[in-house]
Amino acid sequence: MAKLIFFLAVQILLFAVVSSTGDDGENFARTIDRKLLGLHKKEKLTHFKVYWHDILSGPNPTSIMIQPPVKNTSYFGAISMIDNALTARVPMNSTVLGQAQGFYAGAAQKELGFLMAMNFAFKTGKYNGSTITILGRNTALSEVREMPIVGGSGLFRFARGYVEARTKWINLKNGDATVEYSCYVLHY
């Protein structure tokens, strides 16, 4: 019994010590050396072009509508999740460089305008395992659409820049499309 009382007394004492040395909320951030994250290196500008294949038809679509539009006459309010192939050339069977994963949502009531949020996840070559993140407005019927690159990972850590999207092919019956993404990325 004495051992149990001693054990409980020690536990209570340890709990009191731990709870009295709690964080005061001032130590959540600290300054670190930029060199630790590779930010001392000269920044590079990389340009590359990929072809984004949005397939809505067939037995294995890469774009799935998860929320239908508010009205049948507009895409407004609709949300589609994507896992689209990124290829080196326009044909779907050309070399796959990676995947575009994310979603697009109908965000305009009076035109075909989307909120795009996606990662380009590269799976080959020098950039294998790296990503860039694109978040922006895409007015799909415009000849050229510009969207910002808001970040990245791997070799594109701390990335910023922009993409230009140009529709290369579209099937108006089923909605399948191929879009050229010309990417301009600043990174370390």
Disulfide bonds with the S-S distance in Angstrom:
none
